Amino acid sequence: MTEIDYGRFHERLTAARDAGTEARWELLRGFQQEWGYEPSGVERSGLDEPDEDDLERIDPALPVPAALRAWWELPYNSFADQPRLYWTNPEWPPTLRPDPTGYGAAGALPADNAFVGPDEDLRMCVFMAENQYCNEWGYPAARAHLADPPVLVSARDDDGEKAWLLQSHSVSEFFLQLAVNRLPDHFGWTVCTNEFTPEVLDRLRTRLRPLGLLPWRELGSHSVYFGGPDVIVQHDTGYGDWEIVAHGRTEEALHRLAGTLGLDWSEEIGEPEAHGT
């Protein structure tokens, strides 16, 4: 297996941001392959048209961003191929918030938001939600005309209030970020720990490099990603179950990381879930 230094992932991400949506899809394809995902080859059906129960929850006058439709149709879409890897619920077509039926949990943008003007449409279009709808991801209805709009998440802000916060700079980057959050957890070797010192955090920040993605917000977590040779580490400063979660493409990579951080987790490394499937 060729070693991949995720300390240089930020460079790959920056290049893909500059090059456009197609480059971000290619980065997603490459990342999935690096962690061991292979398309199942099972033929997928096309996108479903909304049924009568959905009609109240959508606005057919709003366009669907081209990047969202393109993601569903990617031949290497690991979510559409193996949704059990993700533990989220898709909303297709995107549904409105506030939800006229009351099913969706989040509300509209407040008038004094940072994403659209007070005289613009304050509704949100949600296309993905955490399993229990504790968090929802979407884009402003006022930006539905954009090919690849920014993605917001309904989560607690720094004051503990529920709000719409920036999650990703584009739809295509969101799906890359979702894969970064989910796939190493299934295909990689894993260590989760709350046992560390401030010196360990200092080594994490100075000896590994940020991936360049915005913090991941879900179920109270606020996770920043760091990368090194064959490893990705999440440091959660929110309220998740674990403050540090490390994933390695190999078991040896996690042993090397332990030495870098000054930890001994040799008895705590978990085998990839993928080995049991």
ZINORKA-V253390 format. One record per backbone hydrogen bond with DSSP energy under -0.5 kcal/mol. NH is the residue of the N-H (numbers start at 1). CO is the residue of the C=O. Records with the same first field share a line. If there is no record, write none. Layout:
NH=CO / CO
//
This chain:
6=4 / 228
8=5
9=6
11=8
12=8
13=9
14=10
15=11
16=12
17=13
18=14
19=15
20=16
23=20
24=20
25=21
26=22
27=23
28=24
29=25
30=26
31=27
32=28
33=29
34=30
35=31
36=33
37=32
54=51
55=51
56=52
57=54
58=54 / 55
60=58
62=59
65=63
67=147
68=65
69=65
70=66
71=67
72=68
73=69
74=70 / 71
77=74
78=76
81=77
82=78
85=82
86=83
87=83
89=129
90=88
91=127
92=90
95=126
96=57
97=124
99=106
100=98
102=99
109=122
113=110
120=117
124=97
125=139
126=95 / 124
127=137
128=137
129=89
130=135
131=87
133=130
137=128
138=152
139=125
141=123
142=121
143=140
144=141
146=143
151=168
152=138
153=165
154=136
155=153 / 163
157=161
160=157
163=155
165=153 / 163
167=151
168=151
171=149
174=170
175=171
176=172
177=173
178=174
179=175
180=176
181=177
182=178
183=179
184=179
186=182 / 183
187=183
188=184
189=248
190=270
191=246
193=244
196=194
200=197
201=197
202=198
203=199
204=200
205=201
206=202
207=203
208=204
209=227
211=225
216=223
218=216 / 221
221=218
223=216
224=235
226=233
227=209
228=231
230=4
231=228
232=247
233=226
234=245
235=224 / 233
236=234 / 243
237=222 / 235
239=220
244=193
245=234
246=191
247=232
248=189
249=230
254=250
255=251
256=252
257=253
258=254
259=255
260=256
261=257
262=258
263=258
268=265
269=265
270=190
274=186
275=272
276=273
277=274
//
